[in-house]
C-alpha cells in the first residue's frame, strides 16, 4: 500500500519510502529532482550507542536537543558545496521539505523524526581514518516534530510555513553559512602534523559522556590553580556546571569566584548561548568550555563592553590545555571495545 503521509514516531521500511517518494536507495541524503529543481530531500541519520559510534567514527551525526548535526557528503578528502551538499543549501532560498528519518536498527524500518529546517552550515577541520586533516561541511538542522502528521500532498506548504514561523521566532539566531572562530594551538603544537594530533584529541572528547565531561572540566580546573572546585547539580543551576575560586598563587586576583559552563557539543556555540551564560552569572566573569567551536558572533558577544566578560575555550584550545596540564584521560574516555 502506498503511503500518503508520514507520522512522527512511526516506522517506514525501504519499500514504503520507495512507493511513496519514488526514490530508489534510502540512506544518507537523497534528493528528488525534477527538471533540475529539488522537490524534496530525504535525510537518514543513525542512532548508535555512543561507545560503538565513538570507536567507529567520533564525528558521527548526532541529535542534540532539537538539532540534528549532520556531516556533508564525501568520505575522503576535502568536502565541497557541490552535488547533494549544494542541494541541501538550496533550502535557504526555497523552503522545500526535507524529511528526516533515523535508522535505529529496527526491523520495522526507519523512524520519522519530522520535517527538517536547515539553520546553518559551516566548514570544520576533522581528522580522517588515516590521521590526515581534511575540511568538511557541517549542517545543523532543526527537527520539527510538529505537525505530528505530514500529508505528502501538503509537505511543501507545511515546510514553508514551519520555516517562516521558525525564522520569526528566532530572529537573533545565526543562519546560513556562518564563520567559526577556531583556535590555533599556542604552546606545544606548531605544525600541521601536530595540529592533526590535537584534532585527534578533540575527536576523542566528542565521545565522552556529557556528565563525565563536566568532571573532566573540574579536573582540569583544579590542576590550574583553583580551589573549592565542584560540579553543580544537574538541574536548577541556571546553566552553571562548575564553580571554583582562584587560589592565592594568583597575586592580583586571589579568591575570585568563577563560574564555568561545559558543553560537550558537536554543534556550534553561538551568540545566544554566550548571552544566556552571562545572564546566569553571579561571579565577576564566566568561562564557557566546549568540545565544538564558537561562531564569530559568539566571540563578539563575549567581548561586549560594559558587560561581564565571558572567556571562551573551544575544543581545540581545551584539548591543548588538557595536554599541557597532563590530565589523565583514561577514566573519561569511552571504551572502544
Secondary structure, 3 states (H helix, E strand, C coil): CCCCEEECCCEECHHHHHHHHCCCCCCEEEEEEECCEEEEEEEEEECCCHHHHHHHCCCCCEEECCEEEEECCCCCCCCCCCHHHHHHHHHHCCCCEEEEEEECCCCCCEEEEEEEEEEEEEEEEEECCCCCEEEEEEEEEEEECCCCEEEHHHHHHHHHHHHHHHHHHCCCCCCEECCEECCCCCCCCCCHHHHHHHHHHHHHHCCCCHHHHHHHHHHHHHCCCEEEEEECCCCCCCCCCEEEEECCCCCCCCCCEEEEEEECCCCCECHHHHHHHHHHCCCCCEEEEECCCEEHHHHHHHCCCCCCCEEEECHHHHHHHHHHCCCCCCCCCCCCC
